[in-house]
Amino acid sequence: MRIGLISFGVSEFTALHETCVRAGHSPVVYAYSRSMRPRTPTDSGAARAVAAITAALPAGMDLLLPGSSEGLGAALRGYGLDLLVCYGFSWRLPRSVLRIPRHGVLNIHCSMLPKYRGPAPVLWAIRNGDSHLGVTVHRMDELFDTGPVLAQQDGVPIPDDVTPESLWTGLSPVLRAQLAVALDRAPDPSAGEPQSAEGVSYAGLMEPEFSVVDTARTAREVHNQVRTFRFIGPGRGPVVTIGGRGLKVLRTSLTPADGLRLDCADGPLWITASEPVEATEPGTDQGTV
C-alpha cells in the first residue's frame, strides 16, 4: 500500500515509517499539523519541530504543513494513497478527506478507547493518577475517536516521574505492534470492532483553572497536577501563592523532603522544585499526545 503519515515528532514519524516498511508498504508523504486546530495561528514550538522532522526526512519524502483540512485534502489527492495513518493529530477531518485514501484513515490513540476520547488522553491519564495507559488503532470517522477498533493493547506503564521520553520507552513497542496488526486488517472494509457504549470518557485540553494549585484538592491530586504540567514540557507548572509569594511548582513529593510544605485537603505535600512568578501568571500552553 501507498501510505501517508501524519504525526508530530521525529521519533513518532520514524516508528510509523519503519512499521509500514516492515509490513511491506511504502510511505510516500508526511504531514505535520502545525496548529491544534485548522485555520488557527501556528503553535509555539512548531518551527523547531518542523526543523527536526525536516532534518530526519527520508530521501525523496515530501513534508506537508497544512493550515486547513481543505488544504490537506487538496495536497493528499495527488499521492494516490491507499491509506493514511495519523498519530497525534487533533483536527477533525471532514468526510471529503477521509475518503481520499482507498482504505480510509487509521488513527493511533493513546488510551483503551472508548476511555479518554479527545486530544489529550495522556494528560488525563497522568492527571487522574493512572498507573498505565493503552494504545488503540481505529478507523477514523467524522467524530473524535469513535471509529471501529482494529487493534488494541493495554498495560503501558506511566512512571511517577513521567516525561515524553520515559513514556515513549514503553509506548513505542506497543504502538508498533498494534499498528502492524491494524495495517494487516485495514484493506478489509468489514474489519474492525465497534467501540463499547460503556466506559466512554472525554479527554479535552486542561481547563484554565488547572493552571492554579487548589489546596482544597488532595495532596495526590496536586502532585498529579504538577506531573501533568511537567509532562507537557520542561519549566512548566501550575502556580501557587505561599506567604504572599507566587511560585510556579515544578516538582513535588508525597513524602517528607527538602522544600516548602504545602497543606492540602488530606495532608501535606512538599514542593521540591519551583520558580518565583507573578501570582497571576498563566500556567502553560498545552500540547497533544
C-alpha positions as CSV (number, residue, x, y, z in Angstrom):
1,M,0.0,0.0,0.0
2,R,1.0,3.6,-0.6
3,I,0.7,5.3,2.8
4,G,0.6,8.9,4.1
5,L,1.7,9.6,7.6
6,I,0.6,12.4,9.9
7,S,2.4,12.9,13.2
8,F,4.3,15.4,15.4
9,G,7.9,14.4,16.0
10,V,11.0,12.6,14.6
11,S,10.6,9.5,16.9
12,E,6.9,9.2,16.1
13,F,7.3,9.5,12.3
14,T,10.2,7.0,12.5
15,A,8.1,4.5,14.4
16,L,5.2,4.8,11.9
17,H,7.5,4.7,8.9
18,E,9.5,1.7,10.0
19,T,6.4,-0.3,10.9
20,C,4.9,0.4,7.5
21,V,8.1,-0.7,5.7
22,R,8.5,-3.9,7.7
23,A,4.9,-4.8,6.8
24,G,5.7,-4.4,3.1
25,H,4.2,-1.0,2.5
26,S,5.5,2.3,1.1
27,P,5.2,5.6,3.0
28,V,5.1,8.3,0.3
29,V,4.3,11.6,2.2
30,Y,4.5,13.0,5.7
31,A,2.2,15.8,7.1
32,Y,2.7,17.8,10.3
33,S,-0.3,19.6,11.9
34,R,1.3,22.9,12.9
35,S,-1.6,24.1,14.9
36,M,-4.0,22.5,17.3
37,R,-7.0,23.4,15.1
38,P,-7.3,24.2,11.4
39,R,-7.1,27.8,10.3
40,T,-5.5,28.9,13.6
41,P,-2.1,30.5,14.2
42,T,0.9,28.2,14.1
43,D,1.7,26.8,17.6
44,S,4.7,28.0,19.5
45,G,7.4,25.4,19.1
46,A,6.2,24.3,15.7
47,A,9.2,25.8,13.9
48,R,11.6,23.7,16.0
49,A,9.6,20.6,15.4
50,V,9.5,21.2,11.6
51,A,13.2,21.7,11.6
52,A,13.9,18.4,13.3
53,I,11.4,16.5,11.2
54,T,12.9,18.0,8.0
55,A,16.4,17.1,9.0
56,A,15.4,13.5,9.5
57,L,13.2,13.1,6.4
58,P,14.0,10.0,4.3
59,A,15.4,10.9,0.9
60,G,12.7,12.0,-1.6
61,M,10.0,12.2,1.1
62,D,7.6,15.2,0.9
63,L,6.6,17.0,4.1
64,L,3.2,18.8,4.1
65,L,2.5,21.7,6.5
66,P,-1.3,22.2,6.1
67,G,-3.1,25.2,7.5
68,S,-6.6,23.8,6.9
69,S,-8.3,20.5,6.3
70,E,-9.2,21.6,2.8
71,G,-5.6,22.3,2.0
72,L,-4.5,18.9,3.5
73,G,-7.1,17.2,1.3
74,A,-6.1,19.0,-1.9
75,A,-2.4,18.1,-1.3
76,L,-3.1,14.4,-0.5
77,R,-5.2,13.8,-3.6
78,G,-2.1,13.9,-5.7
79,Y,-0.4,11.0,-3.9
80,G,-2.7,8.2,-4.9
81,L,-2.9,7.0,-1.3
82,D,-4.2,3.6,-0.3
83,L,-4.1,4.5,3.4
84,L,-3.5,7.5,5.8
85,V,-2.1,6.8,9.3
86,C,-2.4,9.5,12.0
87,Y,-0.8,9.7,15.4
88,G,-1.0,12.8,17.4
89,F,-3.4,14.7,15.1
90,S,-6.0,16.9,16.8
91,W,-8.1,18.0,13.8
92,R,-11.5,16.7,12.9
93,L,-11.2,15.6,9.3
94,P,-14.3,16.0,7.0
95,R,-15.6,13.1,5.0
96,S,-14.1,14.6,1.9
97,V,-10.6,14.0,3.3
98,L,-11.4,10.7,5.0
99,R,-12.5,9.3,1.6
100,I,-9.3,10.2,-0.2
101,P,-7.2,7.1,0.7
102,R,-8.6,3.9,-0.9
103,H,-8.8,2.1,2.5
104,G,-9.6,5.2,4.6
105,V,-7.7,6.7,7.6
106,L,-6.3,5.0,10.7
107,N,-5.8,6.8,13.9
108,I,-3.5,5.8,16.8
109,H,-4.8,6.9,20.1
110,C,-3.1,6.5,23.5
111,S,-5.9,5.1,25.5
112,M,-8.1,2.0,25.7
113,L,-11.0,3.5,23.7
114,P,-13.7,4.4,24.4
115,K,-11.8,5.7,27.5
116,Y,-10.3,9.2,27.1
117,R,-11.6,10.1,23.6
118,G,-10.3,13.5,22.6
119,P,-7.0,15.4,22.1
120,A,-5.3,14.8,25.5
121,P,-5.6,11.2,26.6
122,V,-2.1,11.0,28.1
123,L,-2.5,14.3,30.1
124,W,-5.7,13.0,31.6
125,A,-4.2,9.6,32.5
126,I,-1.4,11.4,34.4
127,R,-3.9,13.9,35.9
128,N,-6.1,11.0,37.2
129,G,-3.1,9.1,38.6
130,D,-3.5,6.1,36.2
131,S,-0.7,3.6,36.6
132,H,-0.8,2.7,32.9
133,L,-2.4,3.5,29.6
134,G,-3.3,1.6,26.4
135,V,-2.9,2.0,22.6
136,T,-5.8,1.8,20.2
137,V,-5.7,1.8,16.4
138,H,-9.1,2.6,15.0
139,R,-10.6,3.7,11.7
140,M,-11.1,7.4,11.7
141,D,-14.6,8.8,11.2
142,E,-16.1,12.3,11.3
143,L,-16.3,12.3,15.1
144,F,-13.4,12.2,17.6
145,D,-12.1,8.7,18.3
146,T,-15.3,6.8,17.8
147,G,-14.5,4.6,14.8
148,P,-14.2,0.8,14.8
149,V,-11.2,-0.7,16.6
150,L,-8.6,-2.7,14.5
151,A,-6.0,-3.3,17.2
152,Q,-5.7,-2.5,21.0
153,Q,-3.4,-3.3,23.9
154,D,-3.3,-2.1,27.5
155,G,-0.5,-2.0,30.0
156,V,1.9,0.7,29.0
157,P,3.3,1.9,32.4
158,I,3.2,5.5,33.4
159,P,6.2,6.3,35.6
160,D,5.7,8.7,38.5
161,D,8.4,11.0,37.1
162,V,6.9,10.7,33.6
163,T,8.2,12.6,30.7
164,P,7.5,12.2,26.9
165,E,10.9,10.4,26.6
166,S,10.3,8.0,29.5
167,L,6.8,7.2,28.4
168,W,8.0,6.6,24.8
169,T,10.3,3.8,26.0
170,G,7.3,1.6,26.9
171,L,4.9,3.1,24.4
172,S,6.9,2.7,21.2
173,P,7.0,-1.2,21.0
174,V,3.3,-1.4,21.8
175,L,2.4,1.2,19.2
176,R,4.5,-0.5,16.6
177,A,3.0,-3.9,17.3
178,Q,-0.6,-2.7,17.2
179,L,-0.1,-0.7,14.1
180,A,1.3,-3.8,12.4
181,V,-1.9,-5.7,13.2
182,A,-4.1,-2.8,12.0
183,L,-2.2,-2.5,8.7
184,D,-2.9,-6.1,8.0
185,R,-6.6,-5.7,8.7
186,A,-7.1,-2.3,7.1
187,P,-7.8,-3.4,3.4
188,D,-10.8,-5.4,4.6
189,P,-13.7,-2.9,4.8
190,S,-15.6,-5.1,7.2
191,A,-12.6,-5.4,9.7
192,G,-12.9,-3.6,13.0
193,E,-15.0,-4.0,16.1
194,P,-17.5,-1.3,17.2
195,Q,-16.5,0.6,20.4
196,S,-18.4,-0.2,23.5
197,A,-21.1,2.2,24.6
198,E,-19.9,1.8,28.2
199,G,-16.9,3.4,29.8
200,V,-16.9,6.4,27.4
201,S,-15.0,9.5,28.7
202,Y,-13.6,12.6,27.0
203,A,-10.0,13.9,27.4
204,G,-10.1,17.5,26.4
205,L,-7.4,20.2,27.0
206,M,-6.8,21.3,30.5
207,E,-9.2,24.0,31.7
208,P,-7.6,27.4,32.6
209,E,-8.3,26.8,36.3
210,F,-6.0,23.8,36.2
211,S,-3.1,26.2,35.9
212,V,-3.6,27.2,39.6
213,V,-3.0,24.9,42.6
214,D,-6.1,24.5,44.7
215,T,-5.2,23.2,48.2
216,A,-8.8,22.1,48.6
217,R,-7.7,19.1,46.5
218,T,-5.9,16.2,48.0
219,A,-2.1,16.0,48.1
220,R,-2.2,13.2,45.5
221,E,-4.3,15.3,43.1
222,V,-2.0,18.3,43.4
223,H,1.0,16.0,42.9
224,N,-0.6,14.6,39.7
225,Q,-1.4,18.2,38.6
226,V,2.3,19.0,38.8
227,R,3.2,15.8,37.0
228,T,0.8,16.7,34.2
229,F,2.5,20.0,33.6
230,R,6.0,18.5,33.8
231,F,5.0,16.1,31.0
232,I,3.8,19.0,28.8
233,G,7.3,20.4,28.9
234,P,10.4,21.5,30.9
235,G,9.8,24.5,33.2
236,R,6.0,24.1,33.1
237,G,4.0,24.1,36.3
238,P,0.8,25.3,38.0
239,V,1.0,28.4,40.1
240,V,0.5,28.6,43.9
241,T,0.8,31.5,46.3
242,I,2.6,30.8,49.6
243,G,3.2,33.6,52.1
244,G,2.3,36.2,49.6
245,R,4.8,34.8,47.0
246,G,3.7,33.4,43.7
247,L,5.5,30.2,42.8
248,K,5.5,28.0,39.7
249,V,5.5,24.5,41.1
250,L,7.9,22.3,39.1
251,R,8.2,19.2,41.2
252,T,6.6,17.8,44.4
253,S,7.0,14.9,46.8
254,L,4.2,13.0,48.7
255,T,6.7,12.0,51.4
256,P,8.8,14.5,53.5
257,A,11.5,16.1,51.5
258,D,13.6,19.3,51.4
259,G,11.4,22.1,50.2
260,L,8.3,24.0,51.1
261,R,5.4,22.3,52.8
262,L,2.0,22.8,51.2
263,D,-1.0,21.7,53.3
264,C,-3.7,20.1,51.1
265,A,-7.1,18.8,51.8
266,D,-6.0,15.5,53.3
267,G,-2.4,16.3,54.4
268,P,0.9,17.8,53.3
269,L,2.8,17.9,50.1
270,W,6.4,19.0,49.7
271,I,7.4,21.4,46.8
272,T,10.9,20.3,45.9
273,A,11.4,22.5,42.8
274,S,9.8,25.8,42.0
275,E,10.4,29.2,40.3
276,P,9.2,32.6,41.5
277,V,6.5,34.1,39.3
278,E,3.8,36.7,39.4
279,A,0.8,35.2,41.1
280,T,-1.4,35.9,38.1
281,E,1.0,34.2,35.6
282,P,-0.8,31.6,33.5
283,G,0.4,28.0,33.6
284,T,1.4,26.9,30.1
285,D,0.4,26.1,26.5
286,Q,-0.8,22.6,26.1
287,G,0.2,20.0,23.5
288,T,-1.4,16.9,22.1
289,V,-0.1,13.3,22.9
